[in-house]
């Protein structure tokens, strides 16, 4: 994240859960002076789609019976959900007018599949 071309943070974030395949919630607070400022936020997925399938290895034992093929199906479904949930790259580059003692929230809008700004109303 950058404000007026000054980088405030650059970090790796992971989703929740043991395999990091749960929803991602990221809270960071940055004080910004009043007035108009250019903000730039970028999120990029680091793993490849094929790398996501390795989170559940298929065992060496034969995959037969009631659960035949379950591990493979679950890995494929997890990969599909991950790719569908958030695009591989998200960016927000805009000018925002910051008011004294007000909060500006940047969030992911799933319907529009992009980062959006939400402001607190008085």
N, CA, C and O atoms as CSV, one atom per row, in Angstrom:
chain,resi,resn,atom,element,x,y,z
A,1,UNK,N,N,0.845,-1.170,0.000
A,1,UNK,CA,C,0.000,0.000,0.000
A,1,UNK,C,C,0.885,1.226,0.000
A,1,UNK,O,O,1.885,1.291,0.716
A,2,UNK,N,N,0.505,2.197,-0.814
A,2,UNK,CA,C,1.250,3.450,-0.891
A,2,UNK,C,C,0.276,4.622,-0.829
A,2,UNK,O,O,-0.838,4.552,-1.348
A,3,UNK,N,N,0.714,5.693,-0.188
A,3,UNK,CA,C,-0.028,6.948,-0.154
A,3,UNK,C,C,0.908,8.018,-0.691
A,3,UNK,O,O,2.005,8.215,-0.168
A,4,UNK,N,N,0.467,8.712,-1.743
A,4,UNK,CA,C,1.282,9.753,-2.381
A,4,UNK,C,C,2.678,9.240,-2.717
A,4,UNK,O,O,3.669,9.915,-2.439
A,5,UNK,N,N,2.763,8.071,-3.302
A,5,UNK,CA,C,4.022,7.437,-3.729
A,5,UNK,C,C,4.954,7.054,-2.583
A,5,UNK,O,O,6.109,6.703,-2.824
A,6,UNK,N,N,4.479,7.114,-1.359
A,6,UNK,CA,C,5.259,6.675,-0.204
A,6,UNK,C,C,4.711,5.317,0.251
A,6,UNK,O,O,3.560,5.223,0.677
A,7,UNK,N,N,5.530,4.275,0.162
A,7,UNK,CA,C,5.078,2.925,0.516
A,7,UNK,C,C,4.901,2.823,2.030
A,7,UNK,O,O,5.835,3.081,2.790
A,8,UNK,N,N,3.696,2.444,2.461
A,8,UNK,CA,C,3.406,2.296,3.888
A,8,UNK,C,C,3.629,0.871,4.363
A,8,UNK,O,O,4.056,0.653,5.497
A,9,UNK,N,N,3.343,-0.097,3.508
A,9,UNK,CA,C,3.563,-1.497,3.865
A,9,UNK,C,C,3.673,-2.337,2.603
A,9,UNK,O,O,3.057,-2.054,1.576
A,10,UNK,N,N,4.472,-3.367,2.720
A,10,UNK,CA,C,4.611,-4.362,1.661
A,10,UNK,C,C,4.844,-5.679,2.375
A,10,UNK,O,O,5.899,-5.889,2.973
A,11,UNK,N,N,3.863,-6.566,2.313
A,11,UNK,CA,C,3.953,-7.786,3.104
A,11,UNK,C,C,3.240,-8.951,2.433
A,11,UNK,O,O,2.435,-8.770,1.520
A,12,UNK,N,N,3.551,-10.133,2.903
A,12,UNK,CA,C,2.878,-11.350,2.453
A,12,UNK,C,C,1.776,-11.657,3.458
A,12,UNK,O,O,2.024,-11.699,4.663
A,13,UNK,N,N,0.567,-11.871,2.965
A,13,UNK,CA,C,-0.559,-12.217,3.841
A,13,UNK,C,C,-1.087,-13.583,3.424
A,13,UNK,O,O,-0.995,-13.967,2.257
A,14,UNK,N,N,-1.636,-14.308,4.383
A,14,UNK,CA,C,-2.149,-15.652,4.125
A,14,UNK,C,C,-3.591,-15.755,4.620
A,14,UNK,O,O,-3.990,-15.095,5.579
A,15,UNK,N,N,-4.350,-16.596,3.941
A,15,UNK,CA,C,-5.710,-16.860,4.370
A,15,UNK,C,C,-5.713,-17.646,5.669
A,15,UNK,O,O,-4.673,-18.143,6.099
A,16,UNK,N,N,-6.855,-17.759,6.285
A,16,UNK,CA,C,-6.970,-18.501,7.528
A,16,UNK,C,C,-6.908,-20.001,7.295
A,16,UNK,O,O,-6.911,-20.461,6.153
A,17,UNK,N,N,-6.854,-20.747,8.361
A,17,UNK,CA,C,-6.848,-22.203,8.282
A,17,UNK,C,C,-5.461,-22.782,8.095
A,17,UNK,O,O,-4.522,-22.083,7.716
A,18,UNK,N,N,-5.350,-24.066,8.366
A,18,UNK,CA,C,-4.076,-24.771,8.273
A,18,UNK,C,C,-3.479,-24.708,6.871
A,18,UNK,O,O,-2.268,-24.556,6.713
A,19,UNK,N,N,-4.330,-24.824,5.859
A,19,UNK,CA,C,-3.843,-24.792,4.469
A,19,UNK,C,C,-3.926,-23.386,3.876
A,19,UNK,O,O,-3.666,-23.193,2.688
A,20,UNK,N,N,-4.288,-22.404,4.706
A,20,UNK,CA,C,-4.440,-21.009,4.265
A,20,UNK,C,C,-5.479,-20.888,3.150
A,20,UNK,O,O,-5.351,-20.040,2.267
A,21,UNK,N,N,-6.503,-21.734,3.194
A,21,UNK,CA,C,-7.532,-21.719,2.153
A,21,UNK,C,C,-8.865,-21.171,2.666
A,21,UNK,O,O,-9.898,-21.313,2.012
A,22,UNK,N,N,-8.830,-20.555,3.825
A,22,UNK,CA,C,-10.035,-19.950,4.397
A,22,UNK,C,C,-10.058,-18.462,4.047
A,22,UNK,O,O,-9.058,-17.922,3.575
A,23,UNK,N,N,-11.197,-17.793,4.276
A,23,UNK,CA,C,-11.282,-16.364,3.947
A,23,UNK,C,C,-10.168,-15.550,4.601
A,23,UNK,O,O,-9.724,-15.835,5.713
A,24,UNK,N,N,-9.744,-14.548,3.882
A,24,UNK,CA,C,-8.661,-13.671,4.314
A,24,UNK,C,C,-9.249,-12.407,4.912
A,24,UNK,O,O,-10.098,-11.758,4.300
A,25,UNK,N,N,-8.804,-12.064,6.089
A,25,UNK,CA,C,-9.197,-10.818,6.723
A,25,UNK,C,C,-7.918,-10.103,7.125
A,25,UNK,O,O,-7.100,-10.644,7.868
A,26,UNK,N,N,-7.755,-8.908,6.639
A,26,UNK,CA,C,-6.530,-8.157,6.878
A,26,UNK,C,C,-6.900,-6.792,7.427
A,26,UNK,O,O,-7.641,-6.043,6.791
A,27,UNK,N,N,-6.387,-6.463,8.606
A,27,UNK,CA,C,-6.672,-5.169,9.215
A,27,UNK,C,C,-5.360,-4.435,9.422
A,27,UNK,O,O,-4.481,-4.903,10.145
A,28,UNK,N,N,-5.237,-3.296,8.788
A,28,UNK,CA,C,-4.078,-2.429,8.973
A,28,UNK,C,C,-4.586,-1.007,9.125
A,28,UNK,O,O,-5.520,-0.591,8.439
A,29,UNK,N,N,-3.971,-0.276,10.020
A,29,UNK,CA,C,-4.381,1.107,10.268
A,29,UNK,C,C,-3.202,2.030,9.981
A,29,UNK,O,O,-2.108,1.840,10.511
A,30,UNK,N,N,-3.441,3.038,9.129
A,30,UNK,CA,C,-2.402,3.995,8.772
A,30,UNK,C,C,-2.944,5.404,8.958
A,30,UNK,O,O,-3.971,5.750,8.374
A,31,UNK,N,N,-2.275,6.216,9.757
A,31,UNK,CA,C,-2.719,7.607,9.879
A,31,UNK,C,C,-2.368,8.372,8.598
A,31,UNK,O,O,-1.247,8.284,8.096
A,32,UNK,N,N,-3.342,9.121,8.083
A,32,UNK,CA,C,-3.143,9.924,6.876
A,32,UNK,C,C,-3.669,11.328,7.162
A,32,UNK,O,O,-4.762,11.495,7.704
A,33,UNK,N,N,-2.880,12.328,6.792
A,33,UNK,CA,C,-3.291,13.720,7.033
A,33,UNK,C,C,-4.547,14.068,6.235
A,33,UNK,O,O,-4.851,13.433,5.225
A,34,UNK,N,N,-5.263,15.075,6.699
A,34,UNK,CA,C,-6.445,15.567,6.003
A,34,UNK,C,C,-6.090,15.979,4.586
A,34,UNK,O,O,-4.948,16.327,4.288
A,35,UNK,N,N,-7.089,15.935,3.722
A,35,UNK,CA,C,-6.901,16.402,2.356
A,35,UNK,C,C,-6.913,15.270,1.350
A,35,UNK,O,O,-7.126,14.105,1.689
A,36,UNK,N,N,-6.679,15.646,0.104
A,36,UNK,CA,C,-6.691,14.676,-0.986
A,36,UNK,C,C,-5.329,13.998,-1.097
A,36,UNK,O,O,-4.289,14.657,-1.117
A,37,UNK,N,N,-5.357,12.676,-1.168
A,37,UNK,CA,C,-4.128,11.887,-1.293
A,37,UNK,C,C,-4.361,10.763,-2.298
A,37,UNK,O,O,-5.443,10.179,-2.355
A,38,UNK,N,N,-3.338,10.473,-3.083
A,38,UNK,CA,C,-3.406,9.343,-4.020
A,38,UNK,C,C,-3.049,8.077,-3.241
A,38,UNK,O,O,-2.002,8.010,-2.596
A,39,UNK,N,N,-3.930,7.074,-3.306
A,39,UNK,CA,C,-3.648,5.799,-2.652
A,39,UNK,C,C,-3.531,4.712,-3.714
A,39,UNK,O,O,-4.222,4.726,-4.733
A,40,UNK,N,N,-2.646,3.784,-3.442
A,40,UNK,CA,C,-2.435,2.662,-4.359
A,40,UNK,C,C,-2.313,1.392,-3.518
A,40,UNK,O,O,-1.428,1.275,-2.670
A,41,UNK,N,N,-3.215,0.449,-3.768
A,41,UNK,CA,C,-3.211,-0.835,-3.064
A,41,UNK,C,C,-3.166,-1.935,-4.120
A,41,UNK,O,O,-3.937,-1.916,-5.080
A,42,UNK,N,N,-2.263,-2.886,-3.938
A,42,UNK,CA,C,-2.152,-4.011,-4.859
A,42,UNK,C,C,-2.097,-5.313,-4.068
A,42,UNK,O,O,-1.356,-5.424,-3.092
A,43,UNK,N,N,-2.878,-6.286,-4.492
A,43,UNK,CA,C,-2.824,-7.644,-3.944
A,43,UNK,C,C,-2.586,-8.586,-5.113
A,43,UNK,O,O,-3.311,-8.551,-6.107
A,44,UNK,N,N,-1.562,-9.429,-4.988
A,44,UNK,CA,C,-1.255,-10.406,-6.036
A,44,UNK,C,C,-1.127,-11.785,-5.420
A,44,UNK,O,O,-0.463,-11.965,-4.399
A,45,UNK,N,N,-1.767,-12.751,-6.046
A,45,UNK,CA,C,-1.653,-14.139,-5.603
A,45,UNK,C,C,-0.265,-14.632,-5.981
A,45,UNK,O,O,0.191,-14.418,-7.104
A,46,UNK,N,N,0.406,-15.291,-5.042
A,46,UNK,CA,C,1.771,-15.772,-5.282
A,46,UNK,C,C,1.817,-17.191,-5.813
A,46,UNK,O,O,2.705,-17.525,-6.598
A,47,UNK,N,N,0.871,-18.042,-5.398
A,47,UNK,CA,C,0.916,-19.441,-5.817
A,47,UNK,C,C,0.293,-19.599,-7.197
A,47,UNK,O,O,-0.513,-18.778,-7.634
A,48,UNK,N,N,0.683,-20.664,-7.864
A,48,UNK,CA,C,0.105,-20.981,-9.166
A,48,UNK,C,C,-1.120,-21.861,-8.948
A,48,UNK,O,O,-1.239,-22.489,-7.896
A,49,UNK,N,N,-2.032,-21.922,-9.917
A,49,UNK,CA,C,-3.210,-22.787,-9.749
A,49,UNK,C,C,-2.843,-24.246,-9.479
A,49,UNK,O,O,-3.536,-24.907,-8.705
A,50,UNK,N,N,-1.786,-24.767,-10.084
A,50,UNK,CA,C,-1.411,-26.161,-9.847
A,50,UNK,C,C,-0.823,-26.351,-8.463
A,50,UNK,O,O,-0.945,-27.435,-7.891
A,51,UNK,N,N,-0.191,-25.333,-7.910
A,51,UNK,CA,C,0.381,-25.447,-6.567
A,51,UNK,C,C,-0.710,-25.602,-5.522
A,51,UNK,O,O,-0.487,-26.223,-4.483
A,52,UNK,N,N,-1.883,-25.048,-5.782
A,52,UNK,CA,C,-2.977,-25.140,-4.821
A,52,UNK,C,C,-3.483,-26.563,-4.672
A,52,UNK,O,O,-4.026,-26.905,-3.622
A,53,UNK,N,N,-3.324,-27.397,-5.679
A,53,UNK,CA,C,-3.809,-28.772,-5.622
A,53,UNK,C,C,-2.993,-29.651,-4.691
A,53,UNK,O,O,-3.454,-30.730,-4.319
A,54,UNK,N,N,-1.805,-29.231,-4.306
A,54,UNK,CA,C,-0.935,-30.065,-3.484
A,54,UNK,C,C,-1.244,-29.957,-1.997
A,54,UNK,O,O,-0.574,-30.600,-1.188
A,55,UNK,N,N,-2.236,-29.165,-1.617
A,55,UNK,CA,C,-2.528,-28.994,-0.197
A,55,UNK,C,C,-3.071,-30.276,0.436
A,55,UNK,O,O,-3.019,-30.431,1.657
A,56,UNK,N,N,-3.580,-31.175,-0.362
A,56,UNK,CA,C,-4.042,-32.464,0.143
A,56,UNK,C,C,-3.461,-33.543,-0.758
A,56,UNK,O,O,-3.954,-33.776,-1.862
A,57,UNK,N,N,-2.422,-34.192,-0.284
A,57,UNK,CA,C,-1.750,-35.206,-1.107
A,57,UNK,C,C,-2.601,-36.461,-1.182
A,57,UNK,O,O,-3.228,-36.860,-0.201
A,58,UNK,N,N,-2.618,-37.065,-2.330
A,58,UNK,CA,C,-3.322,-38.330,-2.513
A,58,UNK,C,C,-2.434,-39.421,-1.953
A,58,UNK,O,O,-1.257,-39.506,-2.304
A,59,UNK,N,N,-2.990,-40.264,-1.076
A,59,UNK,CA,C,-2.208,-41.284,-0.387
A,59,UNK,C,C,-1.698,-42.384,-1.302
A,59,UNK,O,O,-2.160,-42.538,-2.433
A,60,UNK,N,N,-0.738,-43.145,-0.794
A,60,UNK,CA,C,-0.150,-44.249,-1.558
A,60,UNK,C,C,-1.071,-45.459,-1.577
A,60,UNK,O,O,-0.941,-46.326,-2.441
A,61,UNK,N,N,-2.008,-45.523,-0.623
A,61,UNK,CA,C,-2.927,-46.655,-0.563
A,61,UNK,C,C,-3.956,-46.546,-1.684
A,61,UNK,O,O,-4.252,-45.444,-2.144
A,62,UNK,N,N,-4.504,-47.678,-2.129
A,62,UNK,CA,C,-5.501,-47.631,-3.196
A,62,UNK,C,C,-6.718,-46.816,-2.757
A,62,UNK,O,O,-7.160,-46.906,-1.612
A,63,UNK,N,N,-7.238,-46.037,-3.666
A,63,UNK,CA,C,-8.378,-45.173,-3.388
A,63,UNK,C,C,-9.639,-45.875,-3.884
A,63,UNK,O,O,-10.118,-45.616,-4.989
A,64,UNK,N,N,-10.176,-46.781,-3.034
A,64,UNK,CA,C,-11.334,-47.577,-3.437
A,64,UNK,C,C,-12.427,-47.466,-2.390
A,64,UNK,O,O,-12.243,-46.843,-1.345
A,65,UNK,N,N,-13.542,-48.064,-2.677
A,65,UNK,CA,C,-14.625,-48.120,-1.711
A,65,UNK,C,C,-15.470,-46.863,-1.710
A,65,UNK,O,O,-15.587,-46.161,-2.714
A,66,UNK,N,N,-16.057,-46.601,-0.552
A,66,UNK,CA,C,-17.002,-45.509,-0.397
A,66,UNK,C,C,-16.397,-44.150,-0.734
A,66,UNK,O,O,-17.077,-43.291,-1.296
A,67,UNK,N,N,-15.121,-43.948,-0.393
A,67,UNK,CA,C,-14.491,-42.643,-0.586
A,67,UNK,C,C,-13.574,-42.601,-1.806
A,67,UNK,O,O,-12.666,-41.771,-1.856
A,68,UNK,N,N,-13.783,-43.457,-2.770
A,68,UNK,CA,C,-12.920,-43.529,-3.959
A,68,UNK,C,C,-12.845,-42.177,-4.665
A,68,UNK,O,O,-13.865,-41.594,-5.031
A,69,UNK,N,N,-11.634,-41.696,-4.844
A,69,UNK,CA,C,-11.413,-40.435,-5.552
A,69,UNK,C,C,-11.686,-39.184,-4.746
A,69,UNK,O,O,-11.615,-38.076,-5.278
A,70,UNK,N,N,-11.999,-39.344,-3.467
A,70,UNK,CA,C,-12.379,-38.195,-2.649
A,70,UNK,C,C,-11.251,-37.172,-2.530
A,70,UNK,O,O,-11.489,-35.974,-2.680
A,71,UNK,N,N,-10.034,-37.626,-2.263
A,71,UNK,CA,C,-8.909,-36.697,-2.085
A,71,UNK,C,C,-8.686,-35.865,-3.334
A,71,UNK,O,O,-8.457,-34.659,-3.246
A,72,UNK,N,N,-8.749,-36.487,-4.471
A,72,UNK,CA,C,-8.556,-35.769,-5.735
A,72,UNK,C,C,-9.683,-34.776,-5.971
A,72,UNK,O,O,-9.436,-33.646,-6.393
A,73,UNK,N,N,-10.921,-35.189,-5.702
A,73,UNK,CA,C,-12.068,-34.287,-5.885
A,73,UNK,C,C,-11.985,-33.099,-4.939
A,73,UNK,O,O,-12.261,-31.968,-5.338
A,74,UNK,N,N,-11.604,-33.348,-3.675
A,74,UNK,CA,C,-11.505,-32.257,-2.708
A,74,UNK,C,C,-10.412,-31.269,-3.094
A,74,UNK,O,O,-10.600,-30.058,-2.973
A,75,UNK,N,N,-9.273,-31.774,-3.558
A,75,UNK,CA,C,-8.185,-30.890,-3.983
A,75,UNK,C,C,-8.622,-30.037,-5.169
A,75,UNK,O,O,-8.330,-28.842,-5.215
A,76,UNK,N,N,-9.315,-30.641,-6.123
A,76,UNK,CA,C,-9.792,-29.899,-7.294
A,76,UNK,C,C,-10.821,-28.849,-6.891
A,76,UNK,O,O,-10.800,-27.733,-7.410
A,77,UNK,N,N,-11.714,-29.191,-5.978
A,77,UNK,CA,C,-12.736,-28.247,-5.526
A,77,UNK,C,C,-12.112,-27.086,-4.761
A,77,UNK,O,O,-12.506,-25.936,-4.957
A,78,UNK,N,N,-11.142,-27.373,-3.891
A,78,UNK,CA,C,-10.447,-26.309,-3.160
A,78,UNK,C,C,-9.763,-25.344,-4.126
A,78,UNK,O,O,-9.829,-24.127,-3.954
A,79,UNK,N,N,-9.116,-25.891,-5.127
A,79,UNK,CA,C,-8.441,-25.069,-6.134
A,79,UNK,C,C,-9.448,-24.205,-6.887
A,79,UNK,O,O,-9.207,-23.017,-7.102
A,80,UNK,N,N,-10.567,-24.788,-7.285
A,80,UNK,CA,C,-11.602,-24.047,-8.009
A,80,UNK,C,C,-12.175,-22.916,-7.165
A,80,UNK,O,O,-12.354,-21.799,-7.652
A,81,UNK,N,N,-12.467,-23.213,-5.877
A,81,UNK,CA,C,-13.006,-22.189,-4.980
A,81,UNK,C,C,-12.020,-21.052,-4.782
A,81,UNK,O,O,-12.404,-19.882,-4.778
A,82,UNK,N,N,-10.747,-21.397,-4.616
A,82,UNK,CA,C,-9.725,-20.376,-4.408
A,82,UNK,C,C,-9.629,-19.461,-5.616
A,82,UNK,O,O,-9.593,-18.239,-5.468
A,83,UNK,N,N,-9.587,-20.035,-6.799
A,83,UNK,CA,C,-9.487,-19.226,-8.011
A,83,UNK,C,C,-10.736,-18.387,-8.240
A,83,UNK,O,O,-10.643,-17.268,-8.746
A,84,UNK,N,N,-11.907,-18.912,-7.873
A,84,UNK,CA,C,-13.152,-18.188,-8.083
A,84,UNK,C,C,-13.356,-17.090,-7.051
A,84,UNK,O,O,-14.013,-16.089,-7.337
A,85,UNK,N,N,-12.807,-17.261,-5.862
A,85,UNK,CA,C,-13.062,-16.329,-4.768
A,85,UNK,C,C,-12.450,-14.955,-5.014
A,85,UNK,O,O,-13.135,-13.942,-4.878
A,86,UNK,N,N,-11.199,-14.909,-5.364
A,86,UNK,CA,C,-10.499,-13.639,-5.545
A,86,UNK,C,C,-9.657,-13.728,-6.807
A,86,UNK,O,O,-8.957,-14.719,-7.017
A,87,UNK,N,N,-9.716,-12.703,-7.651
A,87,UNK,CA,C,-8.883,-12.705,-8.860
A,87,UNK,C,C,-7.395,-12.800,-8.515
A,87,UNK,O,O,-7.000,-12.451,-7.402
A,88,UNK,N,N,-6.567,-13.266,-9.450
A,88,UNK,CA,C,-5.126,-13.411,-9.191
A,88,UNK,C,C,-4.431,-12.097,-8.857
A,88,UNK,O,O,-3.402,-12.092,-8.181
A,89,UNK,N,N,-4.987,-10.983,-9.326
A,89,UNK,CA,C,-4.381,-9.683,-9.052
A,89,UNK,C,C,-5.482,-8.648,-8.860
A,89,UNK,O,O,-6.432,-8.583,-9.640
A,90,UNK,N,N,-5.343,-7.846,-7.817
A,90,UNK,CA,C,-6.287,-6.764,-7.535
A,90,UNK,C,C,-5.501,-5.482,-7.332
A,90,UNK,O,O,-4.425,-5.498,-6.734
A,91,UNK,N,N,-6.031,-4.373,-7.824
A,91,UNK,CA,C,-5.357,-3.090,-7.622
A,91,UNK,C,C,-6.398,-1.989,-7.471
A,91,UNK,O,O,-7.463,-2.023,-8.088
A,92,UNK,N,N,-6.066,-1.032,-6.648
A,92,UNK,CA,C,-6.882,0.165,-6.473
A,92,UNK,C,C,-5.924,1.346,-6.521
A,92,UNK,O,O,-5.002,1.430,-5.710
A,93,UNK,N,N,-6.131,2.243,-7.451
A,93,UNK,CA,C,-5.279,3.421,-7.608
A,93,UNK,C,C,-6.206,4.603,-7.827
A,93,UNK,O,O,-6.785,4.755,-8.903
A,94,UNK,N,N,-6.348,5.443,-6.804
A,94,UNK,CA,C,-7.313,6.530,-6.873
A,94,UNK,C,C,-6.914,7.655,-5.929
A,94,UNK,O,O,-6.012,7.498,-5.105
A,95,UNK,N,N,-7.583,8.776,-6.054
A,95,UNK,CA,C,-7.384,9.899,-5.141
A,95,UNK,C,C,-8.549,9.903,-4.160
A,95,UNK,O,O,-9.713,9.829,-4.553
A,96,UNK,N,N,-8.213,9.990,-2.883
A,96,UNK,CA,C,-9.219,9.965,-1.823
A,96,UNK,C,C,-9.082,11.231,-0.997
A,96,UNK,O,O,-7.972,11.652,-0.672
A,97,UNK,N,N,-10.207,11.835,-0.658
A,97,UNK,CA,C,-10.211,13.006,0.213
A,97,UNK,C,C,-10.428,12.527,1.646
A,97,UNK,O,O,-11.499,12.027,1.991
A,98,UNK,N,N,-9.405,12.686,2.468
A,98,UNK,CA,C,-9.464,12.250,3.861
A,98,UNK,C,C,-9.938,13.404,4.739
A,98,UNK,O,O,-9.425,14.519,4.646
A,99,UNK,N,N,-10.918,13.125,5.587
A,99,UNK,CA,C,-11.437,14.121,6.520
A,99,UNK,C,C,-10.896,13.833,7.916
A,99,UNK,O,O,-10.534,12.700,8.234
A,100,UNK,N,N,-10.847,14.861,8.733
A,100,UNK,CA,C,-10.348,14.733,10.103
A,100,UNK,C,C,-11.210,13.743,10.885
A,100,UNK,O,O,-12.438,13.808,10.837
A,101,UNK,N,N,-10.565,12.835,11.598
A,101,UNK,CA,C,-11.217,11.865,12.493
A,101,UNK,C,C,-12.224,10.960,11.770
A,101,UNK,O,O,-13.198,10.508,12.374
A,102,UNK,N,N,-11.990,10.699,10.491
A,102,UNK,CA,C,-12.864,9.803,9.727
A,102,UNK,C,C,-12.075,8.586,9.264
A,102,UNK,O,O,-10.849,8.635,9.156
A,103,UNK,N,N,-12.771,7.515,8.997
A,103,UNK,CA,C,-12.149,6.262,8.578
A,103,UNK,C,C,-12.477,5.997,7.110
A,103,UNK,O,O,-13.601,6.214,6.658
A,104,UNK,N,N,-11.478,5.528,6.385
A,104,UNK,CA,C,-11.674,5.073,5.007
A,104,UNK,C,C,-11.292,3.596,4.982
A,104,UNK,O,O,-10.180,3.231,5.364
A,105,UNK,N,N,-12.204,2.760,4.538
A,105,UNK,CA,C,-11.996,1.314,4.509
A,105,UNK,C,C,-11.863,0.850,3.063
A,105,UNK,O,O,-12.663,1.223,2.204
A,106,UNK,N,N,-10.849,0.036,2.804
A,106,UNK,CA,C,-10.686,-0.579,1.488
A,106,UNK,C,C,-11.049,-2.046,1.653
A,106,UNK,O,O,-10.501,-2.736,2.513
A,107,UNK,N,N,-11.976,-2.520,0.826
A,107,UNK,CA,C,-12.453,-3.890,0.951
A,107,UNK,C,C,-12.648,-4.516,-0.430
A,107,UNK,O,O,-12.643,-3.823,-1.447
A,108,UNK,N,N,-12.818,-5.824,-0.446
A,108,UNK,CA,C,-13.071,-6.541,-1.693
A,108,UNK,C,C,-14.567,-6.684,-1.880
A,108,UNK,O,O,-15.256,-7.220,-1.011
A,109,UNK,N,N,-15.077,-6.208,-3.009
A,109,UNK,CA,C,-16.482,-6.363,-3.349
A,109,UNK,C,C,-16.604,-7.610,-4.223
A,109,UNK,O,O,-16.170,-7.608,-5.375
A,110,UNK,N,N,-17.190,-8.669,-3.679
A,110,UNK,CA,C,-17.264,-9.952,-4.386
A,110,UNK,C,C,-18.139,-9.872,-5.633
A,110,UNK,O,O,-17.855,-10.549,-6.621
A,111,UNK,N,N,-19.193,-9.063,-5.609
A,111,UNK,CA,C,-20.063,-8.942,-6.782
A,111,UNK,C,C,-19.345,-8.254,-7.941
A,111,UNK,O,O,-19.474,-8.665,-9.094
A,112,UNK,N,N,-18.591,-7.211,-7.625
A,112,UNK,CA,C,-17.860,-6.470,-8.660
A,112,UNK,C,C,-16.466,-7.042,-8.899
A,112,UNK,O,O,-15.796,-6.674,-9.864
A,113,UNK,N,N,-16.027,-7.951,-8.010
A,113,UNK,CA,C,-14.717,-8.609,-8.089
A,113,UNK,C,C,-13.573,-7.601,-8.184
A,113,UNK,O,O,-12.683,-7.714,-9.026
A,114,UNK,N,N,-13.630,-6.607,-7.284
A,114,UNK,CA,C,-12.571,-5.603,-7.252
A,114,UNK,C,C,-12.504,-4.943,-5.885
A,114,UNK,O,O,-13.423,-5.069,-5.077
A,115,UNK,N,N,-11.406,-4.237,-5.635
A,115,UNK,CA,C,-11.257,-3.484,-4.400
A,115,UNK,C,C,-12.077,-2.208,-4.508
A,115,UNK,O,O,-12.099,-1.556,-5.552
A,116,UNK,N,N,-12.750,-1.860,-3.418
A,116,UNK,CA,C,-13.570,-0.648,-3.384
A,116,UNK,C,C,-13.316,0.090,-2.075
A,116,UNK,O,O,-12.801,-0.473,-1.110
A,117,UNK,N,N,-13.690,1.359,-2.070
A,117,UNK,CA,C,-13.549,2.194,-0.872
A,117,UNK,C,C,-14.916,2.350,-0.224
A,117,UNK,O,O,-15.913,2.615,-0.897
A,118,UNK,N,N,-14.947,2.182,1.098
A,118,UNK,CA,C,-16.163,2.377,1.884
A,118,UNK,C,C,-15.844,3.453,2.909
A,118,UNK,O,O,-14.843,3.367,3.621
A,119,UNK,N,N,-16.690,4.452,2.981
A,119,UNK,CA,C,-16.474,5.550,3.935
A,119,UNK,C,C,-17.531,5.491,5.031
A,119,UNK,O,O,-18.684,5.134,4.790
A,120,UNK,N,N,-17.115,5.848,6.228
A,120,UNK,CA,C,-18.057,5.960,7.332
A,120,UNK,C,C,-18.890,7.216,7.165
A,120,UNK,O,O,-18.344,8.291,6.917
A,121,UNK,N,N,-20.190,7.100,7.295
A,121,UNK,CA,C,-21.084,8.255,7.162
A,121,UNK,C,C,-21.444,8.773,8.535
A,121,UNK,O,O,-21.566,8.006,9.490
A,122,UNK,N,N,-21.609,10.062,8.627
A,122,UNK,CA,C,-21.990,10.674,9.909
A,122,UNK,C,C,-23.464,10.634,10.112
A,122,UNK,O,O,-23.959,11.105,11.137
